[in-house]
Amino acid sequence: MRASRSLAALTAVASLGIALTACQDQASGTVVAHTGARYVETLTNPPIRGCHRFREGVTNIKNYTLSSMLLYTTPDCTVPPGGSRIYVDMQSSDQVVPASGLWRSFSFAPE
C-alpha cells in the first residue's frame, strides 16, 4: 500500500509540473479582433512566442489575456519605415486610427 501512495503522489506532482510549464508558453485568455462592427476572429490561449497574423486586417483589438501585446500594420510583425507599432496592455483594447491602416499581426511584449 505504501508504494502505491508514494507513486500516486509522485504522479500528481509530476502532472502539476508539466501543466504549469505548458501554461508559461501561452498567453492565458483570448484576443478578439473586429473590423468595424464585424467580428473577424478570436484566438484563445495563443503562444507567447512568435508573430501572429490576423486572417484579414482588423480595426479593433480586445486583449483579454494576461500578457501585453504589440500590434503591427504589417503581416510579419515588422515596423515599416516611418511606421510604428502599438502597445496594448493586458485586459484592455485598442481601436486603429484610420490614417495608420489596419492591424495585420501582433506579438506579445517581452515580460
N, C-alpha and C positions, 0 to 999 in steps of 0.2 A: 504494500500500500504506500509506503513512504516514497519509493522510487517514482510511482505514478504521479503523486502530488508534486514532487520536485520537477518532473518532466512537464507537467501541466503549467506550473508557474514559469518555467523557463520558456515554454512556447508562448505564453501570454506576453511576457516581457519582450521577446524577440518580435512578435507581431506588432506590438505597440511601437517599437523602434523602427520597424520597416514603414509603418503608416506615417509616423512623424517625419521621416526622411523624405518620403514621397511628397508630402504636403509642401515642403520647402521649395520644390521646383515649380509650384503652381501659385498663381495669384488667386487667393481664396475669394470667390464671389463671381459676379457677372459684369460684362461690359455690354451695354445696349447701344446700338447705333441706329440713327434715323436720318432720313433726308427730308427736311421739312416735317410734315406730319406723317410721312410714310415710313413704316418700320423697315429696316434693312436686314439686321441680324443681331443675334445675341450670342455671346461667347461665354461659356461657363468654365470657371477654373482654368483659364488659359495658362500655358507655360510662361514662367517669368523670363526666360532667356529667349533671345531672338526677336526677329521682326515679324509682326502680324499684319497681314494685308486684309483690308475690307473687301468684300465681294464687289462693291462699287463705291464711288466716292460718297461720303456722308457729311451732313452739316451739323449734327448734334450727337454728342457722346455723353453717356451716363456711365460713370466709373463706380460701380458698386463693389469693387474689390477692396482688399486691404493693402493694395500697393498703388503707388503713384505712377501715372502714365506720361508718356511723351507722344504727342500727335504730330504727324508729318503730312504734307501735301503730296509727297512722292510715294510710289508704291513699294519702295525699298528702304524706308526709314533713313533717308539721307536728307540733308538740308540743301536745297538748291542755292546757287549763287544769289545773294541778295534776299534770300528767304529766311525763314526761321522755323523753329519747332515750338509747340505749345505744351506747357506743363499742366497736367490736370491732377490735382491731389486726390488721394483715396476718398471714396464716398462723396464725390462731387461730380459736376458736369461742366461741359463747355459747348458753346454754340459758335460755329465758324463766322467770322466776319466776311461778308460777301467778297471783298477785294482780295482776300487771301486764298480763295479757292476751296475745294473740298478736301476733307481729310481722307487720305487713301491708305494710311498704315499707322501703326503705333508700336511702341516698345514700352517696357516698364523701366522706370528710372532706377538707377542703382541705389541700393539702400545703405 
